[in-house]
């Protein structure tokens, strides 16, 4: 009888252990389904550290399914008080990288210091202002906030509100 009891205890503990492991795996799978997808995460806020960027460097990233161009301006590039983003003591252009004519993605041409849209020949200066061709208006500025030398995309900070108030 004692051997029979030990065998039952062993079977009960083995079944309990397998059940516990299965429960942990199931909870892990449930948690994974609750985590947002990468596409959903990219729709929120993105923080970009601007400090490692070199003068004249263009950084391209994706935010809410749109290309974002961040250009660290050089001393030779014309300053635009109505569009330049100032972080630290440096000037940056932060724009949604879509042509305002038909939504093509312009290319940065460093030698000319301008964005060129190959679709219909639209030209934008280093601040994203249309200078030639069919684009009806400058490239759009995404909502942002400056936090020291970091740029937070997706949040309307006082710097963004100041730039958009000048357009109105």
N, C-alpha and C positions, 0 to 999 in steps of 0.2 A: 504494500500500500504506500509506503514512503517513497519508493521509486516512482510509482504512478503520480504522486503529488509533485515530486521534483520535475518530472517530465511536463506536467501541466503548467507549472510555474515557468519553466523554460519557454514553452510554446507561447504562453501569455506575454512574457517579457519580449520575446522575438517579435510577436505581432505588434506589441506596443511600440517597439523601436522602429519597425518598418512604417507604422502609421505616423509616428512623429516625423520621420525623415520625409515621408510623402507630404505631410502637412506643411513643413518648411518649404519644400519645393513649390507647392501650390501657392503659398503666400508670396514667394519670390516672383512667381509668374504673374500673380495678381498685381503686385506692385509695379512690375514692368509695364503692364497694360495701362496703369494710371499715369505713368510718366509721359510728358508731352513729346510728340514727335519732333525730330530736328527741324522740320519745316515750320512747325508751330513756334518753336523756340526762336527761330530767326525772325519771326514776326513781332517780337517784343522789343526789348531794349538791347542795344549792343554798345559796349564800351570799347573805345579804340584809344590806345596809348599813342600819342603823337610825338613823344620825345625822341624815339629812335629814328624818325624820318629825317632824311637829308634834304637840303634845299633843292628844289626842282623835282623832287621825287613825287610820283603819282601813286597813290595806294588805291586799289579797287577792291571793294567788298560787296557782298550782297546783303540787302536788308529788305524784308517784306517782298522778296521776289524781284527787286529792282537793283540795278548796279548803282553803287555810290562811289563817286570819285572824290578823293581827298588829295589836294595838291598843296604841298608846302611851297609857298612862293619864294622866289629869289629876290634880291635887291633890284634886279633889272626889270622884273615884272611890275606892270602898272598896278598901283594900289587902287582898290575900288571900295570906298567907304560904305557904299550901300550893299555890298555883297561879301566883303572879306570877313572871315572869322578870325578873331585874335585869340590865341591861346598862349599864355606866357607872354613873350614879347615878339612872337612870330605871327605872320599872316598866313592864313590857309584859305583855300577855296573848298567848300563842301557843297556838292551838288548831286542831284539825282542824274545819273549818266544816261539820260534819254533825250534825244533830239525832240524839240517841241513842235516839229513839223509833223512827222508821222511815227515817232517813237523808236527810231533806229538808235543804235548805240554808237556815239561818236568815238573817234580814236584820238588820243593825245599825240600831237606832233611836237616833240621837245625842241627841235631846231627852229620852228616857227612860233613856239609858245602859244599854241592854239589847239582847240579841239576841232576835228574835221569829221563831218558826217558824210560818209561815202554814198548814202542812198540818193541824195539830191543836191549834194555840194554845199550844204550848210556849214558855216564857220562860226565858231564861238571863241572868244578870247579866253585868257587864263582865268578869268573870273566867271566864265560860263555865260557871258553876255553875247547874244547873237550879233555878228558883225557883217555877215554876208549870206545871201541865199534866201531860201524860203522859210526858215524858222521864224514864226511870228513873235516870239518872245524869248527871253533868256531861259536857260535851263533852271529847273525848280530847285529850291533849297529844301532839304528834308528837315523835319523838326529835330532839334539838337539842344544839348546843354553842355557848357564847358565846365569841367571840374578840374582845375589846375591845368595840367598838360594832357588831360584825358577828354575825349569827346564822347558824349553819351547820345547815341542816335535813338530817336523815338520819344524823347522827352522834350517838351517845349520849355526851354530855359529863357532867362531874360535876354540873352544875346540873340536868340532866334526871334523873339518877339520884337526886339529893336530893329532887326533887319527886315522883317515882314511889315512892320509899321511904316517904314520908309517907302515901301512899294505902293502902299495904299494911297 
